[in-house]
Amino acid sequence: MKKTAFFLVGDYWHHRDTIEPLQDILFPKEEWEVVFTEKPEELLEMNDAPNLIISFKDPIENDQIPTPIWCDENWTKYLFKCIHENSTGVLFVHAAVTDLDDKHPIVKDLIQSVFVGHPQACRVSFMPINDHIILKDIDVFTFPENDEHYMMNMVEQPKVEIIAKTVSEHNSQPGMWVREIGRGRVCCVTPGHTTKNLTCDGYIRVLQNAIKWCIREI
């Protein structure tokens, strides 16, 4: 039986086309059924909870104009149901960790970090700091293009394990962290603003391992 993934993309700063090349790389058609969409509500329309929810989507669709967050109470409640009742793994990438305050349930219980901002795009390196299985055989690497070096404030709870950091001329920041919640697993990773960076060899291996960890294949 094929595994299922809900792959959420697309906002004002992070266009669908930038991320779409990852679909075939991360989710071979012979192994996965994928809902690749810009519409969060399609998660609620799936017949069964997916094995994986992977989001690259900013919680604010367009922060250039007054816009409510799309992960409202109903969507968030269903997300937690998937995790707690169906062991759904969740992978938040880049913009998906932004623009929610520390009172939102997704931050309090899943992401457990608040986005502060980022300097102008610069050279960013990804540096493992933990022997977590996601990072097995992953060495430090530098993204081929300048990236957005996200500045994050971790929520003061002992439930998160930071396993990698991002490093640039602006010092270092949490770059990847994981936690288990109920029957599910959650992984957050901050870099990945351009197609070339998203599809570089080191980052692809990180994302592939993160997916396997989130769905308990490693």
C-alpha positions as CSV (number, residue, x, y, z in Angstrom):
1,M,0.0,0.0,0.0
2,K,1.3,3.4,-0.9
3,K,2.0,6.0,1.8
4,T,0.2,9.3,1.7
5,A,1.5,12.9,2.0
6,F,-0.2,16.2,2.2
7,F,2.3,18.7,0.7
8,L,1.3,22.3,1.4
9,V,3.0,25.2,-0.4
10,G,2.5,28.7,-1.8
11,D,2.4,32.1,-0.2
12,Y,3.3,35.7,-1.2
13,W,7.1,35.2,-0.7
14,H,7.3,31.5,-1.5
15,H,5.8,30.5,-4.8
16,R,4.6,27.0,-5.7
17,D,7.0,26.7,-8.6
18,T,10.0,27.2,-6.3
19,I,9.1,24.1,-4.3
20,E,7.4,21.9,-6.8
21,P,10.7,20.2,-8.0
22,L,10.9,18.6,-4.6
23,Q,7.7,16.6,-5.1
24,D,9.2,13.9,-7.4
25,I,12.5,13.9,-5.5
26,L,11.1,13.3,-2.1
27,F,8.0,11.3,-3.0
28,P,8.6,8.6,-5.7
29,K,5.3,7.8,-7.4
30,E,5.7,4.1,-6.8
31,E,5.8,4.7,-3.1
32,W,3.6,7.7,-2.4
33,E,0.2,9.3,-3.1
34,V,0.7,13.0,-2.7
35,V,-1.8,15.9,-2.5
36,F,0.4,18.9,-3.6
37,T,-1.6,22.0,-3.0
38,E,-1.8,25.6,-2.0
39,K,-5.1,25.1,-0.2
40,P,-4.9,24.1,3.4
41,E,-8.6,23.1,3.5
42,E,-7.8,20.1,1.2
43,L,-6.4,18.4,4.3
44,L,-9.8,18.2,5.8
45,E,-11.2,16.8,2.6
46,M,-8.9,13.7,2.5
47,N,-10.6,10.4,3.0
48,D,-8.0,9.3,5.6
49,A,-5.4,11.1,7.6
50,P,-2.1,11.1,5.7
51,N,1.1,9.5,6.9
52,L,2.9,12.8,6.5
53,I,2.0,16.5,6.5
54,I,4.8,18.6,5.0
55,S,4.3,22.3,5.0
56,F,6.3,25.1,3.3
57,K,3.5,27.6,3.6
58,D,3.6,30.8,5.7
59,P,0.7,30.9,8.1
60,I,-0.1,34.3,6.7
61,E,-0.9,34.0,3.0
62,N,0.1,37.5,2.2
63,D,1.8,39.6,4.9
64,Q,1.8,42.7,2.6
65,I,-1.9,43.3,3.4
66,P,-4.0,42.7,6.5
67,T,-4.6,38.9,6.2
68,P,-5.8,36.4,8.9
69,I,-3.8,33.3,9.4
70,W,-5.2,30.3,7.5
71,C,-4.5,27.7,10.2
72,D,-7.6,28.6,12.1
73,E,-9.2,26.6,14.9
74,N,-10.8,24.0,12.8
75,W,-7.7,23.3,10.7
76,T,-5.5,23.2,13.8
77,K,-7.8,20.9,15.6
78,Y,-7.8,18.5,12.7
79,L,-4.0,18.7,12.5
80,F,-3.7,17.6,16.1
81,K,-6.3,14.8,15.5
82,C,-4.1,13.4,12.7
83,I,-1.0,13.5,15.0
84,H,-2.6,12.0,18.1
85,E,-5.0,9.5,16.6
86,N,-3.3,8.5,13.4
87,S,0.4,8.9,14.1
88,T,0.8,11.4,11.3
89,G,4.3,12.8,11.1
90,V,4.6,16.6,10.5
91,L,7.5,18.4,8.8
92,F,7.5,22.2,8.9
93,V,10.0,23.8,6.5
94,H,11.2,27.4,6.2
95,A,8.2,29.7,6.0
96,A,6.0,27.2,7.8
97,V,7.7,28.1,11.1
98,T,7.0,31.8,10.7
99,D,4.3,34.3,11.7
100,L,2.6,32.6,14.6
101,D,2.9,33.9,18.1
102,D,3.8,31.8,21.2
103,K,0.1,31.5,22.1
104,H,-0.9,29.6,19.0
105,P,-1.3,25.8,19.6
106,I,0.9,25.0,16.7
107,V,3.7,27.0,18.3
108,K,3.0,25.9,21.9
109,D,2.8,22.2,21.2
110,L,4.5,21.5,17.8
111,I,6.9,24.1,16.5
112,Q,7.9,25.4,19.9
113,S,9.8,28.3,18.4
114,V,8.9,31.9,17.4
115,F,10.2,33.5,14.2
116,V,11.9,36.8,14.9
117,G,13.0,37.8,11.4
118,H,16.0,37.4,9.0
119,P,18.7,39.6,7.6
120,Q,19.3,40.2,3.9
121,A,19.9,36.9,2.1
122,C,23.5,35.7,2.8
123,R,25.7,32.6,2.7
124,V,24.2,30.0,5.1
125,S,25.7,26.7,6.2
126,F,23.8,23.8,7.8
127,M,25.7,22.3,10.7
128,P,24.7,19.1,12.5
129,I,25.3,19.4,16.3
130,N,23.7,16.1,17.4
131,D,24.1,12.4,16.4
132,H,20.4,12.1,15.8
133,I,19.5,9.5,13.2
134,I,18.1,12.1,10.8
135,L,21.7,13.5,10.5
136,K,23.4,10.1,10.0
137,D,26.2,10.6,7.4
138,I,25.3,14.3,7.0
139,D,28.2,16.6,7.2
140,V,28.2,20.4,7.4
141,F,27.4,22.0,4.0
142,T,26.9,25.4,2.6
143,F,23.9,26.2,0.4
144,P,24.9,27.1,-3.2
145,E,22.9,30.3,-3.2
146,N,22.4,33.0,-0.6
147,D,19.5,32.0,1.7
148,E,17.3,33.6,4.4
149,H,19.0,33.0,7.8
150,Y,16.0,32.7,10.1
151,M,16.4,34.0,13.6
152,M,14.3,31.9,16.0
153,N,13.4,32.2,19.7
154,M,12.8,28.7,21.1
155,V,9.9,28.4,23.5
156,E,11.2,27.5,27.0
157,Q,10.1,23.9,27.2
158,P,12.3,20.8,27.4
159,K,10.4,18.8,24.8
160,V,12.4,19.9,21.8
161,E,15.7,18.5,20.7
162,I,17.8,20.8,18.6
163,I,19.9,18.7,16.2
164,A,21.4,21.2,13.8
165,K,22.1,24.9,13.5
166,T,22.4,27.3,10.7
167,V,25.5,29.5,10.5
168,S,26.2,32.7,8.7
169,E,28.0,36.0,9.1
170,H,25.1,36.8,11.5
171,N,26.1,34.1,13.9
172,S,24.3,30.8,14.5
173,Q,20.6,29.9,15.0
174,P,18.6,26.8,15.6
175,G,18.3,25.2,12.2
176,M,16.6,21.9,12.8
177,W,14.8,20.5,15.8
178,V,12.5,17.5,16.6
179,R,10.0,16.3,19.1
180,E,7.6,13.5,19.7
181,I,4.0,14.3,20.7
182,G,1.4,11.6,21.4
183,R,1.7,9.1,18.6
184,G,3.2,11.5,16.2
185,R,6.6,13.1,15.4
186,V,7.3,16.7,14.4
187,C,10.4,18.0,12.7
188,C,11.2,21.7,11.9
189,V,13.9,23.0,9.6
190,T,14.5,26.6,8.8
191,P,16.5,27.0,5.6
192,G,15.3,26.6,2.0
193,H,14.2,29.8,0.2
194,T,15.3,29.0,-3.4
195,T,14.9,26.0,-5.7
196,K,18.6,25.6,-6.0
197,N,19.1,25.5,-2.2
198,L,16.1,23.2,-1.7
199,T,17.4,20.7,-4.2
200,C,21.1,20.7,-3.3
201,D,22.5,17.3,-2.4
202,G,23.0,17.9,1.3
203,Y,19.6,19.4,1.9
204,I,17.8,16.7,-0.1
205,R,19.4,14.0,2.1
206,V,18.4,15.9,5.2
207,L,14.8,16.2,4.1
208,Q,14.6,12.5,3.0
209,N,15.9,11.4,6.4
210,A,13.5,13.8,8.2
211,I,10.5,12.3,6.3
212,K,11.6,8.8,7.2
213,W,11.9,9.8,10.8
214,C,8.6,11.6,10.9
215,I,6.8,8.5,9.6
216,R,8.8,6.1,11.8
217,E,10.7,4.4,9.1
218,I,14.0,5.2,10.9
